Amino acid sequence: MNTKSEPSHIPTLEKVVAAFNDRRDSAVSSNGYKLRSEYGFCALVPFLIEALPKIRNATGRIHIMFDLIPLARRDARVVEAAKDRLQDRSKAVRMHACEVLAYSLRKDAIPSLERLLGHSVADTRVTAAAAIDAIQHQNHHFYIDRQHKGTSFWVVNPQDDPK
């Protein structure tokens, strides 16, 4: 009888939280890479979303929110997680949540973003306004191209590249 336990094809929530609950950016990057290699990113998504409010260190929450941006148009759970993170205590997490919502182009995200327009942190107000603008114009590039000049592009997925 083999006494070694084989790796599960799905991670535990505790394993995901532990992997991302570190202050060191390099450790979080490495741990995230290992999890993606072991389980595959798609299998991790529900665990990443569930782990977000349980991760104490902003570094892990920042990494997760950034990694979720490309899924914003395909996975409603990602949009809901971003709406929840708009109230995060970390300015960087709030910014990435705004990015997820801007990229999603979902009009139902606007009321959540509008609540940030009076936020005490100026950067949060600015990123929320940029996300609203992108959604209202149904052009995610406007999150980056805030003057609407058509010279800056935000390529999240290959099909986003206008060239």
Helices and strands as residue ranges (DSSP letters): H 13-20, H 25-39, H 41-51, G 52-54, H 58-68, G 69-71, H 76-85, H 91-104, G 107-109, H 110-114, G 115-118, H 122-136, G 140-143, G 158-160
